[in-house]
Amino acid sequence: MQIKSLVVTLVAGTFILGSCNTFKSSKVELKTLADSAAYAIGIDIGNNIKKNLPTAPGGKDLDQKIILAAFTNALNGNPSQIDSLKITSTTQSYFMKAQQAEAGKAAEAGVKFLADNGKRPEVKTTASGLQYEIIKEGTGPKPLATDTVLVNYKGTTVEGEEFDSSKEPVKFLANQVIPGWTEALQLMPVGSKWKLVIPAALAYGERGAGAKIKPNAVLVFEVELLEIKK
């Protein structure tokens, strides 16, 4: 999510959450379509913030009471305690610094995890830094980067939090996934199941991916190569 849209979403949604924490929840009369639309908007923003605020960079450190107070002041036309020309730059600066701090922590955790994991005798490390452990060795052919493969997989962070998995076998071109996957797949015979530890540079790098894959995150995958689709 871009910094600007993140700021707007968090501020709007935290107002609603703050209101819920300040006032007792009660039913309202929905007499018109406009009433129902207003209610639906509130529910939608509330659910969105409930899901995204705890995982947003620095989101846990935001004081909802302060946000609610500032929102109320603006709504009532009261003077702002921050220069109006600095509103956007203040929020953007905060989230950028929070992202950088999270990226630094993820990088440190990743370096340590790779170092510790690489010491295990069953783990092999390639020239690129990709680490893999053979859980089951297959006997089939190895795919080319241009082949379509059928796989099962599960992805977790180095802390063990699952961020994705195949509910059923999925197929894709081996060269249209993250570089760590492309490299590993070309080393795997069909029928193999490997555990991969992929450095950030071979995964999503400094940009991360979604709420669960932080910038500079090292990723762990269990991958089962079922078939090469011709």
C-alpha positions as CSV (number, residue, x, y, z in Angstrom):
1,M,0.0,0.0,0.0
2,Q,1.4,3.5,-0.9
3,I,2.2,5.8,1.9
4,K,-0.4,8.4,1.0
5,S,-3.3,5.9,0.7
6,L,-2.1,4.2,3.9
7,V,-2.3,7.5,5.8
8,V,-5.8,8.3,4.5
9,T,-7.0,4.8,5.3
10,L,-5.5,4.7,8.8
11,V,-6.7,8.1,9.8
12,A,-10.3,7.6,8.6
13,G,-10.5,4.1,10.0
14,T,-8.9,4.9,13.3
15,F,-11.5,7.7,13.8
16,I,-14.1,5.0,13.6
17,L,-12.3,2.7,15.9
18,G,-11.6,5.5,18.3
19,S,-15.3,6.4,18.3
20,C,-16.1,2.8,19.1
21,N,-13.7,2.8,22.0
22,T,-15.1,6.1,23.3
23,F,-18.8,5.6,22.9
24,K,-20.8,2.5,23.6
25,S,-21.9,0.7,20.6
26,S,-25.6,1.0,19.8
27,K,-28.0,0.2,17.0
28,V,-29.0,3.0,14.7
29,E,-32.1,3.4,12.7
30,L,-31.6,2.9,9.0
31,K,-34.6,4.7,7.5
32,T,-33.3,5.5,4.1
33,L,-30.9,4.2,1.5
34,A,-28.5,7.0,2.4
35,D,-28.6,5.8,6.0
36,S,-27.8,2.2,4.9
37,A,-25.0,3.5,2.7
38,A,-23.5,5.5,5.6
39,Y,-23.6,2.5,7.8
40,A,-22.1,0.2,5.1
41,I,-19.2,2.7,4.7
42,G,-18.5,2.7,8.4
43,I,-18.5,-1.1,8.6
44,D,-16.2,-1.3,5.5
45,I,-13.7,1.2,6.9
46,G,-13.8,-0.3,10.4
47,N,-13.2,-3.9,9.1
48,N,-10.4,-2.6,6.9
49,I,-8.6,-0.8,9.7
50,K,-9.1,-3.7,12.1
51,K,-7.3,-5.9,9.7
52,N,-4.6,-3.5,8.5
53,L,-3.8,-1.1,11.4
54,P,-1.9,-3.7,13.6
55,T,0.3,-4.7,10.6
56,A,1.0,-1.3,9.1
57,P,4.5,0.1,9.7
58,G,4.3,1.9,13.0
59,G,0.5,1.2,13.2
60,K,0.7,-0.2,16.7
61,D,2.3,3.0,18.0
62,L,-0.5,5.3,16.8
63,D,-2.5,6.7,19.7
64,Q,-6.2,6.5,18.6
65,K,-7.3,9.1,21.2
66,I,-5.0,11.7,19.6
67,I,-6.2,10.8,16.1
68,L,-9.8,11.1,17.3
69,A,-9.1,14.4,19.0
70,A,-7.5,15.9,15.9
71,F,-10.3,14.6,13.7
72,T,-12.9,16.2,16.0
73,N,-10.9,19.5,16.0
74,A,-10.8,19.6,12.2
75,L,-14.5,18.7,12.0
76,N,-15.4,21.6,14.3
77,G,-13.1,24.1,12.6
78,N,-10.7,24.4,15.6
79,P,-7.1,25.5,15.0
80,S,-4.6,22.7,14.3
81,Q,-1.6,22.2,16.5
82,I,0.4,21.3,13.4
83,D,0.9,23.8,10.6
84,S,-1.5,22.8,7.8
85,L,1.3,22.9,5.3
86,K,3.1,20.2,7.3
87,I,0.2,17.8,7.8
88,T,1.0,15.6,4.8
89,S,4.8,15.7,5.2
90,T,4.5,14.8,8.9
91,T,2.4,11.7,8.3
92,Q,4.5,10.6,5.3
93,S,7.7,11.1,7.3
94,Y,6.4,9.0,10.1
95,F,5.4,6.0,8.0
96,M,8.5,6.2,5.9
97,K,10.7,6.0,9.0
98,A,8.5,3.2,10.4
99,Q,9.0,1.3,7.2
100,Q,12.7,1.8,7.3
101,A,12.9,0.6,10.9
102,E,10.9,-2.5,10.1
103,A,13.1,-3.2,7.0
104,G,16.2,-2.9,9.2
105,K,14.8,-5.4,11.7
106,A,13.8,-7.8,9.0
107,A,17.2,-7.6,7.4
108,E,19.0,-8.3,10.7
109,A,16.7,-11.2,11.5
110,G,17.2,-12.6,8.0
111,V,20.9,-12.5,8.1
112,K,21.0,-14.3,11.4
113,F,18.5,-16.9,10.2
114,L,20.5,-17.6,7.0
115,A,23.7,-17.9,9.0
116,D,22.3,-20.3,11.5
117,N,20.4,-22.4,9.0
118,G,23.4,-22.6,6.7
119,K,25.4,-24.3,9.4
120,R,23.1,-27.3,9.4
121,P,24.7,-30.3,7.6
122,E,21.6,-31.1,5.6
123,V,21.3,-27.6,4.2
124,K,23.0,-26.8,0.9
125,T,23.7,-23.2,-0.2
126,T,24.1,-22.1,-3.8
127,A,26.3,-19.4,-5.2
128,S,23.4,-16.9,-5.1
129,G,22.8,-17.5,-1.4
130,L,19.7,-19.7,-1.9
131,Q,19.5,-22.5,0.7
132,Y,17.7,-25.7,0.3
133,E,17.1,-28.9,2.3
134,I,15.9,-32.1,0.6
135,I,12.9,-33.6,2.4
136,K,12.1,-36.1,-0.4
137,E,14.3,-36.7,-3.5
138,G,12.4,-37.2,-6.7
139,T,13.5,-39.3,-9.7
140,G,11.9,-37.4,-12.5
141,P,13.4,-34.8,-14.9
142,K,14.3,-31.3,-13.9
143,P,12.3,-28.4,-15.4
144,L,13.8,-25.6,-17.5
145,A,13.1,-22.0,-16.6
146,T,10.7,-21.8,-19.5
147,D,8.7,-24.9,-18.4
148,T,5.3,-24.8,-16.8
149,V,5.3,-26.7,-13.5
150,L,2.7,-28.1,-11.1
151,V,3.5,-27.7,-7.4
152,N,2.3,-27.7,-3.9
153,Y,3.8,-25.2,-1.5
154,K,3.6,-23.4,1.8
155,G,5.4,-20.1,2.6
156,T,6.3,-18.8,6.0
157,T,8.4,-16.0,7.5
158,V,11.5,-16.8,9.5
159,E,9.4,-16.3,12.6
160,G,7.2,-19.2,11.4
161,E,4.1,-17.1,10.4
162,E,2.4,-18.6,7.3
163,F,1.7,-16.0,4.6
164,D,0.6,-18.2,1.7
165,S,0.0,-21.8,0.7
166,S,-1.5,-23.8,-2.2
167,K,-4.8,-25.2,-1.2
168,E,-4.5,-27.5,-4.2
169,P,-1.7,-28.0,-6.8
170,V,-1.0,-24.8,-8.8
171,K,0.7,-24.4,-12.1
172,F,2.9,-21.5,-13.4
173,L,5.9,-20.8,-15.6
174,A,9.1,-21.4,-13.6
175,N,10.5,-18.1,-14.8
176,Q,7.5,-16.0,-13.7
177,V,8.0,-16.3,-10.0
178,I,10.5,-14.8,-7.6
179,P,14.1,-15.6,-8.5
180,G,14.7,-17.9,-5.6
181,W,11.9,-20.1,-6.8
182,T,13.1,-20.1,-10.4
183,E,16.5,-21.2,-9.4
184,A,15.3,-23.9,-7.0
185,L,12.8,-25.4,-9.4
186,Q,15.5,-26.0,-12.0
187,L,17.5,-28.0,-9.5
188,M,14.6,-30.2,-8.4
189,P,13.7,-33.5,-10.0
190,V,10.0,-34.1,-10.4
191,G,8.7,-35.9,-7.3
192,S,10.9,-33.9,-5.0
193,K,9.9,-32.0,-1.9
194,W,12.4,-29.4,-0.7
195,K,12.5,-26.8,2.0
196,L,13.8,-23.5,0.6
197,V,15.2,-20.5,2.5
198,I,15.2,-17.6,0.1
199,P,17.3,-14.4,0.8
200,A,15.4,-11.1,0.4
201,A,17.4,-10.3,-2.8
202,L,16.0,-13.5,-4.4
203,A,12.4,-12.8,-3.0
204,Y,10.7,-9.4,-2.7
205,G,13.7,-7.4,-1.7
206,E,13.3,-3.9,-0.3
207,R,9.7,-3.5,-1.4
208,G,8.2,-6.5,0.5
209,A,4.8,-7.8,-0.5
210,G,1.6,-7.1,1.4
211,A,1.3,-6.9,5.2
212,K,3.0,-10.1,6.1
213,I,6.1,-10.0,3.9
214,K,8.1,-7.1,5.2
215,P,10.8,-5.3,3.2
216,N,14.1,-7.2,3.2
217,A,12.4,-10.3,4.5
218,V,13.9,-13.8,4.2
219,L,11.3,-16.3,3.2
220,V,10.9,-20.0,3.9
221,F,9.0,-22.4,1.6
222,E,8.2,-26.0,1.5
223,V,7.8,-26.9,-2.2
224,E,6.7,-30.1,-3.8
225,L,7.3,-30.4,-7.5
226,L,4.6,-32.7,-8.9
227,E,4.9,-32.4,-12.6
228,I,6.3,-30.6,-15.6
229,K,3.4,-29.5,-17.9
230,K,4.3,-29.7,-21.6
